[in-house]
């Protein structure tokens, strides 16, 4: 699996983005969500503070097919 140079992916999608988002302050998260809504017109924020809390507790994030089909 590879990614294209310049490909734009929502910050809160995929394990990498979610682990970063889990440690953002509320102010930074709010700002990032506003930018994502502008970049991705069909953006729906499905993540919850509970999910981010679980990520912080575990120290990692696992996602399935959130960015690329078939990738975990």
PDB file of N, CA, C and O in Angstrom:
ATOM      1  N   UNK A   1       0.854  -1.170   0.000  1.00  0.00           N
ATOM      2  CA  UNK A   1       0.000   0.000   0.000  1.00  0.00           C
ATOM      3  C   UNK A   1       0.896   1.229   0.000  1.00  0.00           C
ATOM      4  O   UNK A   1       1.852   1.311   0.771  1.00  0.00           O
ATOM      5  N   UNK A   2       0.587   2.163  -0.852  1.00  0.00           N
ATOM      6  CA  UNK A   2       1.320   3.430  -0.894  1.00  0.00           C
ATOM      7  C   UNK A   2       0.317   4.575  -0.917  1.00  0.00           C
ATOM      8  O   UNK A   2      -0.870   4.380  -1.176  1.00  0.00           O
ATOM      9  N   UNK A   3       0.812   5.749  -0.647  1.00  0.00           N
ATOM     10  CA  UNK A   3      -0.021   6.935  -0.704  1.00  0.00           C
ATOM     11  C   UNK A   3       0.516   7.856  -1.785  1.00  0.00           C
ATOM     12  O   UNK A   3       1.713   7.864  -2.072  1.00  0.00           O
ATOM     13  N   UNK A   4      -0.366   8.618  -2.371  1.00  0.00           N
ATOM     14  CA  UNK A   4       0.029   9.567  -3.399  1.00  0.00           C
ATOM     15  C   UNK A   4       0.566  10.838  -2.756  1.00  0.00           C
ATOM     16  O   UNK A   4       0.054  11.293  -1.733  1.00  0.00           O
ATOM     17  N   UNK A   5       1.597  11.402  -3.360  1.00  0.00           N
ATOM     18  CA  UNK A   5       2.113  12.686  -2.896  1.00  0.00           C
ATOM     19  C   UNK A   5       1.022  13.719  -3.089  1.00  0.00           C
ATOM     20  O   UNK A   5       0.437  13.820  -4.167  1.00  0.00           O
ATOM     21  N   UNK A   6       0.747  14.486  -2.042  1.00  0.00           N
ATOM     22  CA  UNK A   6      -0.262  15.529  -2.112  1.00  0.00           C
ATOM     23  C   UNK A   6      -1.669  15.074  -1.772  1.00  0.00           C
ATOM     24  O   UNK A   6      -2.595  15.885  -1.748  1.00  0.00           O
ATOM     25  N   UNK A   7      -1.840  13.791  -1.510  1.00  0.00           N
ATOM     26  CA  UNK A   7      -3.173  13.285  -1.149  1.00  0.00           C
ATOM     27  C   UNK A   7      -3.608  13.909   0.173  1.00  0.00           C
ATOM     28  O   UNK A   7      -2.842  13.939   1.137  1.00  0.00           O
ATOM     29  N   UNK A   8      -4.822  14.396   0.210  1.00  0.00           N
ATOM     30  CA  UNK A   8      -5.353  15.022   1.421  1.00  0.00           C
ATOM     31  C   UNK A   8      -6.293  14.036   2.094  1.00  0.00           C
ATOM     32  O   UNK A   8      -7.249  13.550   1.490  1.00  0.00           O
ATOM     33  N   UNK A   9      -6.001  13.752   3.357  1.00  0.00           N
ATOM     34  CA  UNK A   9      -6.793  12.806   4.141  1.00  0.00           C
ATOM     35  C   UNK A   9      -7.262  13.531   5.397  1.00  0.00           C
ATOM     36  O   UNK A   9      -6.473  14.242   6.019  1.00  0.00           O
ATOM     37  N   UNK A  10      -8.515  13.372   5.784  1.00  0.00           N
ATOM     38  CA  UNK A  10      -8.976  14.013   7.018  1.00  0.00           C
ATOM     39  C   UNK A  10      -8.111  13.610   8.210  1.00  0.00           C
ATOM     40  O   UNK A  10      -7.737  12.445   8.347  1.00  0.00           O
ATOM     41  N   UNK A  11      -7.797  14.573   9.066  1.00  0.00           N
ATOM     42  CA  UNK A  11      -6.935  14.319  10.216  1.00  0.00           C
ATOM     43  C   UNK A  11      -7.511  13.243  11.126  1.00  0.00           C
ATOM     44  O   UNK A  11      -6.760  12.425  11.659  1.00  0.00           O
ATOM     45  N   UNK A  12      -8.810  13.226  11.310  1.00  0.00           N
ATOM     46  CA  UNK A  12      -9.409  12.311  12.279  1.00  0.00           C
ATOM     47  C   UNK A  12      -9.759  10.960  11.671  1.00  0.00           C
ATOM     48  O   UNK A  12     -10.564  10.223  12.240  1.00  0.00           O
ATOM     49  N   UNK A  13      -9.177  10.622  10.535  1.00  0.00           N
ATOM     50  CA  UNK A  13      -9.393   9.321   9.906  1.00  0.00           C
ATOM     51  C   UNK A  13      -8.087   8.531   9.935  1.00  0.00           C
ATOM     52  O   UNK A  13      -7.008   9.088   9.737  1.00  0.00           O
ATOM     53  N   UNK A  14      -8.199   7.255  10.181  1.00  0.00           N
ATOM     54  CA  UNK A  14      -7.028   6.387  10.212  1.00  0.00           C
ATOM     55  C   UNK A  14      -6.325   6.456  11.557  1.00  0.00           C
ATOM     56  O   UNK A  14      -6.469   7.428  12.299  1.00  0.00           O
ATOM     57  N   UNK A  15      -5.569   5.420  11.859  1.00  0.00           N
ATOM     58  CA  UNK A  15      -4.913   5.308  13.159  1.00  0.00           C
ATOM     59  C   UNK A  15      -3.932   6.449  13.414  1.00  0.00           C
ATOM     60  O   UNK A  15      -3.873   6.967  14.529  1.00  0.00           O
ATOM     61  N   UNK A  16      -3.175   6.843  12.420  1.00  0.00           N
ATOM     62  CA  UNK A  16      -2.193   7.911  12.610  1.00  0.00           C
ATOM     63  C   UNK A  16      -2.875   9.221  12.973  1.00  0.00           C
ATOM     64  O   UNK A  16      -2.477   9.887  13.928  1.00  0.00           O
ATOM     65  N   UNK A  17      -3.892   9.590  12.221  1.00  0.00           N
ATOM     66  CA  UNK A  17      -4.607  10.826  12.500  1.00  0.00           C
ATOM     67  C   UNK A  17      -5.309  10.805  13.843  1.00  0.00           C
ATOM     68  O   UNK A  17      -5.335  11.811  14.552  1.00  0.00           O
ATOM     69  N   UNK A  18      -5.881   9.655  14.194  1.00  0.00           N
ATOM     70  CA  UNK A  18      -6.610   9.569  15.456  1.00  0.00           C
ATOM     71  C   UNK A  18      -5.678   9.654  16.661  1.00  0.00           C
ATOM     72  O   UNK A  18      -6.042  10.242  17.680  1.00  0.00           O
ATOM     73  N   UNK A  19      -4.483   9.076  16.560  1.00  0.00           N
ATOM     74  CA  UNK A  19      -3.557   9.155  17.693  1.00  0.00           C
ATOM     75  C   UNK A  19      -3.092  10.599  17.877  1.00  0.00           C
ATOM     76  O   UNK A  19      -2.908  11.050  19.008  1.00  0.00           O
ATOM     77  N   UNK A  20      -2.904  11.316  16.787  1.00  0.00           N
ATOM     78  CA  UNK A  20      -2.539  12.733  16.882  1.00  0.00           C
ATOM     79  C   UNK A  20      -3.705  13.522  17.477  1.00  0.00           C
ATOM     80  O   UNK A  20      -3.518  14.307  18.406  1.00  0.00           O
ATOM     81  N   UNK A  21      -4.899  13.312  16.943  1.00  0.00           N
ATOM     82  CA  UNK A  21      -6.080  14.045  17.399  1.00  0.00           C
ATOM     83  C   UNK A  21      -6.383  13.782  18.869  1.00  0.00           C
ATOM     84  O   UNK A  21      -6.873  14.670  19.566  1.00  0.00           O
ATOM     85  N   UNK A  22      -6.103  12.587  19.345  1.00  0.00           N
ATOM     86  CA  UNK A  22      -6.400  12.234  20.735  1.00  0.00           C
ATOM     87  C   UNK A  22      -5.634  13.102  21.726  1.00  0.00           C
ATOM     88  O   UNK A  22      -6.067  13.276  22.865  1.00  0.00           O
ATOM     89  N   UNK A  23      -4.506  13.641  21.301  1.00  0.00           N
ATOM     90  CA  UNK A  23      -3.675  14.440  22.195  1.00  0.00           C
ATOM     91  C   UNK A  23      -3.763  15.942  21.939  1.00  0.00           C
ATOM     92  O   UNK A  23      -3.043  16.719  22.566  1.00  0.00           O
ATOM     93  N   UNK A  24      -4.637  16.359  21.025  1.00  0.00           N
ATOM     94  CA  UNK A  24      -4.826  17.785  20.790  1.00  0.00           C
ATOM     95  C   UNK A  24      -5.649  18.398  21.917  1.00  0.00           C
ATOM     96  O   UNK A  24      -6.475  17.724  22.533  1.00  0.00           O
ATOM     97  N   UNK A  25      -5.420  19.665  22.176  1.00  0.00           N
ATOM     98  CA  UNK A  25      -6.278  20.366  23.136  1.00  0.00           C
ATOM     99  C   UNK A  25      -7.658  20.539  22.498  1.00  0.00           C
ATOM    100  O   UNK A  25      -7.805  20.408  21.282  1.00  0.00           O
ATOM    101  N   UNK A  26      -8.655  20.830  23.310  1.00  0.00           N
ATOM    102  CA  UNK A  26     -10.003  21.039  22.774  1.00  0.00           C
ATOM    103  C   UNK A  26     -10.016  22.180  21.767  1.00  0.00           C
ATOM    104  O   UNK A  26     -10.710  22.106  20.752  1.00  0.00           O
ATOM    105  N   UNK A  27      -9.257  23.230  22.041  1.00  0.00           N
ATOM    106  CA  UNK A  27      -9.179  24.367  21.124  1.00  0.00           C
ATOM    107  C   UNK A  27      -8.585  23.940  19.781  1.00  0.00           C
ATOM    108  O   UNK A  27      -9.095  24.320  18.728  1.00  0.00           O
ATOM    109  N   UNK A  28      -7.515  23.157  19.816  1.00  0.00           N
ATOM    110  CA  UNK A  28      -6.892  22.697  18.569  1.00  0.00           C
ATOM    111  C   UNK A  28      -7.824  21.749  17.813  1.00  0.00           C
ATOM    112  O   UNK A  28      -7.914  21.816  16.587  1.00  0.00           O
ATOM    113  N   UNK A  29      -8.511  20.872  18.533  1.00  0.00           N
ATOM    114  CA  UNK A  29      -9.449  19.946  17.887  1.00  0.00           C
ATOM    115  C   UNK A  29     -10.573  20.712  17.198  1.00  0.00           C
ATOM    116  O   UNK A  29     -10.938  20.388  16.068  1.00  0.00           O
ATOM    117  N   UNK A  30     -11.118  21.713  17.858  1.00  0.00           N
ATOM    118  CA  UNK A  30     -12.190  22.523  17.293  1.00  0.00           C
ATOM    119  C   UNK A  30     -11.709  23.225  16.020  1.00  0.00           C
ATOM    120  O   UNK A  30     -12.422  23.270  15.017  1.00  0.00           O
ATOM    121  N   UNK A  31     -10.493  23.770  16.074  1.00  0.00           N
ATOM    122  CA  UNK A  31      -9.926  24.459  14.901  1.00  0.00           C
ATOM    123  C   UNK A  31      -9.726  23.477  13.745  1.00  0.00           C
ATOM    124  O   UNK A  31     -10.044  23.797  12.600  1.00  0.00           O
ATOM    125  N   UNK A  32      -9.202  22.289  14.037  1.00  0.00           N
ATOM    126  CA  UNK A  32      -8.985  21.279  13.001  1.00  0.00           C
ATOM    127  C   UNK A  32     -10.300  20.813  12.389  1.00  0.00           C
ATOM    128  O   UNK A  32     -10.383  20.609  11.177  1.00  0.00           O
ATOM    129  N   UNK A  33     -11.321  20.644  13.213  1.00  0.00           N
ATOM    130  CA  UNK A  33     -12.629  20.239  12.695  1.00  0.00           C
ATOM    131  C   UNK A  33     -13.202  21.279  11.743  1.00  0.00           C
ATOM    132  O   UNK A  33     -13.808  20.933  10.729  1.00  0.00           O
ATOM    133  N   UNK A  34     -13.011  22.548  12.071  1.00  0.00           N
ATOM    134  CA  UNK A  34     -13.503  23.625  11.207  1.00  0.00           C
ATOM    135  C   UNK A  34     -12.813  23.574   9.848  1.00  0.00           C
ATOM    136  O   UNK A  34     -13.461  23.752   8.816  1.00  0.00           O
ATOM    137  N   UNK A  35     -11.518  23.336   9.842  1.00  0.00           N
ATOM    138  CA  UNK A  35     -10.763  23.240   8.576  1.00  0.00           C
ATOM    139  C   UNK A  35     -11.224  22.018   7.792  1.00  0.00           C
ATOM    140  O   UNK A  35     -11.416  22.102   6.579  1.00  0.00           O
ATOM    141  N   UNK A  36     -11.402  20.889   8.462  1.00  0.00           N
ATOM    142  CA  UNK A  36     -11.840  19.672   7.770  1.00  0.00           C
ATOM    143  C   UNK A  36     -13.202  19.858   7.129  1.00  0.00           C
ATOM    144  O   UNK A  36     -13.443  19.359   6.031  1.00  0.00           O
ATOM    145  N   UNK A  37     -14.094  20.570   7.800  1.00  0.00           N
ATOM    146  CA  UNK A  37     -15.425  20.799   7.237  1.00  0.00           C
ATOM    147  C   UNK A  37     -15.342  21.632   5.960  1.00  0.00           C
ATOM    148  O   UNK A  37     -16.157  21.467   5.052  1.00  0.00           O
ATOM    149  N   UNK A  38     -14.351  22.532   5.892  1.00  0.00           N
ATOM    150  CA  UNK A  38     -14.163  23.332   4.682  1.00  0.00           C
ATOM    151  C   UNK A  38     -13.562  22.485   3.563  1.00  0.00           C
ATOM    152  O   UNK A  38     -13.965  22.613   2.406  1.00  0.00           O
ATOM    153  N   UNK A  39     -12.594  21.614   3.899  1.00  0.00           N
ATOM    154  CA  UNK A  39     -11.916  20.792   2.896  1.00  0.00           C
ATOM    155  C   UNK A  39     -12.784  19.650   2.384  1.00  0.00           C
ATOM    156  O   UNK A  39     -12.722  19.291   1.208  1.00  0.00           O
ATOM    157  N   UNK A  40     -13.589  19.087   3.270  1.00  0.00           N
ATOM    158  CA  UNK A  40     -14.397  17.924   2.937  1.00  0.00           C
ATOM    159  C   UNK A  40     -15.859  18.268   3.185  1.00  0.00           C
ATOM    160  O   UNK A  40     -16.349  18.177   4.311  1.00  0.00           O
ATOM    161  N   UNK A  41     -16.546  18.662   2.121  1.00  0.00           N
ATOM    162  CA  UNK A  41     -17.908  19.168   2.257  1.00  0.00           C
ATOM    163  C   UNK A  41     -18.864  18.151   2.876  1.00  0.00           C
ATOM    164  O   UNK A  41     -19.855  18.539   3.495  1.00  0.00           O
ATOM    165  N   UNK A  42     -18.586  16.868   2.720  1.00  0.00           N
ATOM    166  CA  UNK A  42     -19.471  15.838   3.265  1.00  0.00           C
ATOM    167  C   UNK A  42     -18.947  15.298   4.601  1.00  0.00           C
ATOM    168  O   UNK A  42     -19.322  14.201   5.016  1.00  0.00           O
ATOM    169  N   UNK A  43     -18.092  16.054   5.264  1.00  0.00           N
ATOM    170  CA  UNK A  43     -17.461  15.604   6.505  1.00  0.00           C
ATOM    171  C   UNK A  43     -18.478  15.460   7.630  1.00  0.00           C
ATOM    172  O   UNK A  43     -19.259  16.372   7.901  1.00  0.00           O
ATOM    173  N   UNK A  44     -18.453  14.320   8.266  1.00  0.00           N
ATOM    174  CA  UNK A  44     -19.266  14.075   9.453  1.00  0.00           C
ATOM    175  C   UNK A  44     -18.302  13.671  10.566  1.00  0.00           C
ATOM    176  O   UNK A  44     -17.549  12.709  10.414  1.00  0.00           O
ATOM    177  N   UNK A  45     -18.319  14.384  11.660  1.00  0.00           N
ATOM    178  CA  UNK A  45     -17.441  14.064  12.785  1.00  0.00           C
ATOM    179  C   UNK A  45     -18.066  12.928  13.587  1.00  0.00           C
ATOM    180  O   UNK A  45     -19.021  13.131  14.336  1.00  0.00           O
ATOM    181  N   UNK A  46     -17.511  11.728  13.419  1.00  0.00           N
ATOM    182  CA  UNK A  46     -18.056  10.554  14.095  1.00  0.00           C
ATOM    183  C   UNK A  46     -17.265  10.198  15.349  1.00  0.00           C
ATOM    184  O   UNK A  46     -17.712   9.383  16.156  1.00  0.00           O
ATOM    185  N   UNK A  47     -16.108  10.798  15.513  1.00  0.00           N
ATOM    186  CA  UNK A  47     -15.264  10.472  16.648  1.00  0.00           C
ATOM    187  C   UNK A  47     -15.816  11.125  17.904  1.00  0.00           C
ATOM    188  O   UNK A  47     -16.411  12.202  17.848  1.00  0.00           O
ATOM    189  N   UNK A  48     -15.618  10.476  19.017  1.00  0.00           N
ATOM    190  CA  UNK A  48     -16.097  11.023  20.275  1.00  0.00           C
ATOM    191  C   UNK A  48     -14.931  11.176  21.239  1.00  0.00           C
ATOM    192  O   UNK A  48     -13.872  10.574  21.064  1.00  0.00           O
ATOM    193  N   UNK A  49     -15.147  11.982  22.245  1.00  0.00           N
ATOM    194  CA  UNK A  49     -14.116  12.152  23.267  1.00  0.00           C
ATOM    195  C   UNK A  49     -13.856  10.829  23.971  1.00  0.00           C
ATOM    196  O   UNK A  49     -12.748  10.579  24.446  1.00  0.00           O
ATOM    197  N   UNK A  50     -14.874   9.984  24.039  1.00  0.00           N
ATOM    198  CA  UNK A  50     -14.700   8.650  24.641  1.00  0.00           C
ATOM    199  C   UNK A  50     -13.681   7.829  23.842  1.00  0.00           C
ATOM    200  O   UNK A  50     -12.813   7.175  24.420  1.00  0.00           O
ATOM    201  N   UNK A  51     -13.794   7.869  22.514  1.00  0.00           N
ATOM    202  CA  UNK A  51     -12.846   7.146  21.662  1.00  0.00           C
ATOM    203  C   UNK A  51     -11.434   7.691  21.856  1.00  0.00           C
ATOM    204  O   UNK A  51     -10.480   6.921  21.964  1.00  0.00           O
ATOM    205  N   UNK A  52     -11.299   9.010  21.899  1.00  0.00           N
ATOM    206  CA  UNK A  52      -9.974   9.596  22.093  1.00  0.00           C
ATOM    207  C   UNK A  52      -9.415   9.241  23.462  1.00  0.00           C
ATOM    208  O   UNK A  52      -8.210   9.032  23.602  1.00  0.00           O
ATOM    209  N   UNK A  53     -10.271   9.171  24.470  1.00  0.00           N
ATOM    210  CA  UNK A  53      -9.843   8.761  25.804  1.00  0.00           C
ATOM    211  C   UNK A  53      -9.315   7.332  25.806  1.00  0.00           C
ATOM    212  O   UNK A  53      -8.311   7.040  26.455  1.00  0.00           O
ATOM    213  N   UNK A  54      -9.991   6.440  25.079  1.00  0.00           N
ATOM    214  CA  UNK A  54      -9.542   5.058  24.970  1.00  0.00           C
ATOM    215  C   UNK A  54      -8.188   4.979  24.268  1.00  0.00           C
ATOM    216  O   UNK A  54      -7.334   4.177  24.646  1.00  0.00           O
ATOM    217  N   UNK A  55      -7.996   5.806  23.254  1.00  0.00           N
ATOM    218  CA  UNK A  55      -6.718   5.836  22.535  1.00  0.00           C
ATOM    219  C   UNK A  55      -5.611   6.308  23.476  1.00  0.00           C
ATOM    220  O   UNK A  55      -4.533   5.714  23.514  1.00  0.00           O
ATOM    221  N   UNK A  56      -5.873   7.374  24.236  1.00  0.00           N
ATOM    222  CA  UNK A  56      -4.859   7.872  25.178  1.00  0.00           C
ATOM    223  C   UNK A  56      -4.522   6.815  26.231  1.00  0.00           C
ATOM    224  O   UNK A  56      -3.356   6.641  26.585  1.00  0.00           O
ATOM    225  N   UNK A  57      -5.525   6.120  26.725  1.00  0.00           N
ATOM    226  CA  UNK A  57      -5.313   5.091  27.746  1.00  0.00           C
ATOM    227  C   UNK A  57      -4.464   3.936  27.193  1.00  0.00           C
ATOM    228  O   UNK A  57      -3.539   3.467  27.856  1.00  0.00           O
ATOM    229  N   UNK A  58      -4.787   3.487  25.980  1.00  0.00           N
ATOM    230  CA  UNK A  58      -4.070   2.372  25.369  1.00  0.00           C
ATOM    231  C   UNK A  58      -2.688   2.788  24.875  1.00  0.00           C
ATOM    232  O   UNK A  58      -1.743   2.000  24.912  1.00  0.00           O
ATOM    233  N   UNK A  59      -2.578   4.038  24.410  1.00  0.00           N
ATOM    234  CA  UNK A  59      -1.316   4.508  23.843  1.00  0.00           C
ATOM    235  C   UNK A  59      -1.160   4.201  22.369  1.00  0.00           C
ATOM    236  O   UNK A  59      -0.090   4.413  21.798  1.00  0.00           O
ATOM    237  N   UNK A  60      -2.229   3.697  21.740  1.00  0.00           N
ATOM    238  CA  UNK A  60      -2.193   3.403  20.314  1.00  0.00           C
ATOM    239  C   UNK A  60      -3.612   3.410  19.759  1.00  0.00           C
ATOM    240  O   UNK A  60      -4.587   3.461  20.509  1.00  0.00           O
ATOM    241  N   UNK A  61      -3.711   3.359  18.436  1.00  0.00           N
ATOM    242  CA  UNK A  61      -5.001   3.331  17.769  1.00  0.00           C
ATOM    243  C   UNK A  61      -4.953   2.297  16.649  1.00  0.00           C
ATOM    244  O   UNK A  61      -3.954   2.187  15.938  1.00  0.00           O
ATOM    245  N   UNK A  62      -6.020   1.553  16.499  1.00  0.00           N
ATOM    246  CA  UNK A  62      -6.148   0.595  15.404  1.00  0.00           C
ATOM    247  C   UNK A  62      -7.426   0.934  14.651  1.00  0.00           C
ATOM    248  O   UNK A  62      -8.485   1.096  15.256  1.00  0.00           O
ATOM    249  N   UNK A  63      -7.326   1.040  13.346  1.00  0.00           N
ATOM    250  CA  UNK A  63      -8.506   1.290  12.527  1.00  0.00           C
ATOM    251  C   UNK A  63      -8.525   0.297  11.367  1.00  0.00           C
ATOM    252  O   UNK A  63      -7.500  -0.286  11.013  1.00  0.00           O
ATOM    253  N   UNK A  64      -9.695   0.119  10.789  1.00  0.00           N
ATOM    254  CA  UNK A  64      -9.863  -0.802   9.663  1.00  0.00           C
ATOM    255  C   UNK A  64     -10.542  -0.072   8.516  1.00  0.00           C
ATOM    256  O   UNK A  64     -11.670   0.403   8.653  1.00  0.00           O
ATOM    257  N   UNK A  65      -9.862   0.014   7.397  1.00  0.00           N
ATOM    258  CA  UNK A  65     -10.410   0.555   6.145  1.00  0.00           C
ATOM    259  C   UNK A  65     -10.929   1.983   6.261  1.00  0.00           C
ATOM    260  O   UNK A  65     -11.823   2.361   5.504  1.00  0.00           O
ATOM    261  N   UNK A  66     -10.408   2.781   7.170  1.00  0.00           N
ATOM    262  CA  UNK A  66     -10.873   4.163   7.291  1.00  0.00           C
ATOM    263  C   UNK A  66     -10.275   5.090   6.237  1.00  0.00           C
ATOM    264  O   UNK A  66     -10.912   6.060   5.827  1.00  0.00           O
ATOM    265  N   UNK A  67      -9.076   4.798   5.807  1.00  0.00           N
ATOM    266  CA  UNK A  67      -8.440   5.636   4.790  1.00  0.00           C
ATOM    267  C   UNK A  67      -8.335   4.865   3.476  1.00  0.00           C
ATOM    268  O   UNK A  67      -8.689   5.385   2.418  1.00  0.00           O
ATOM    269  N   UNK A  68      -7.856   3.645   3.543  1.00  0.00           N
ATOM    270  CA  UNK A  68      -7.713   2.795   2.349  1.00  0.00           C
ATOM    271  C   UNK A  68      -8.446   1.481   2.587  1.00  0.00           C
ATOM    272  O   UNK A  68      -8.289   0.865   3.641  1.00  0.00           O
ATOM    273  N   UNK A  69      -9.242   1.048   1.617  1.00  0.00           N
ATOM    274  CA  UNK A  69      -9.994  -0.202   1.743  1.00  0.00           C
ATOM    275  C   UNK A  69      -9.053  -1.374   1.987  1.00  0.00           C
ATOM    276  O   UNK A  69      -8.040  -1.531   1.306  1.00  0.00           O
ATOM    277  N   UNK A  70      -9.407  -2.189   2.968  1.00  0.00           N
ATOM    278  CA  UNK A  70      -8.660  -3.401   3.232  1.00  0.00           C
ATOM    279  C   UNK A  70      -7.410  -3.220   4.072  1.00  0.00           C
ATOM    280  O   UNK A  70      -6.675  -4.181   4.302  1.00  0.00           O
ATOM    281  N   UNK A  71      -7.159  -2.009   4.530  1.00  0.00           N
ATOM    282  CA  UNK A  71      -5.943  -1.746   5.311  1.00  0.00           C
ATOM    283  C   UNK A  71      -6.295  -1.603   6.779  1.00  0.00           C
ATOM    284  O   UNK A  71      -7.201  -0.853   7.143  1.00  0.00           O
ATOM    285  N   UNK A  72      -5.565  -2.335   7.625  1.00  0.00           N
ATOM    286  CA  UNK A  72      -5.738  -2.253   9.080  1.00  0.00           C
ATOM    287  C   UNK A  72      -4.437  -1.794   9.684  1.00  0.00           C
ATOM    288  O   UNK A  72      -4.340  -1.650  10.903  1.00  0.00           O
TER     289      UNK A  72
END
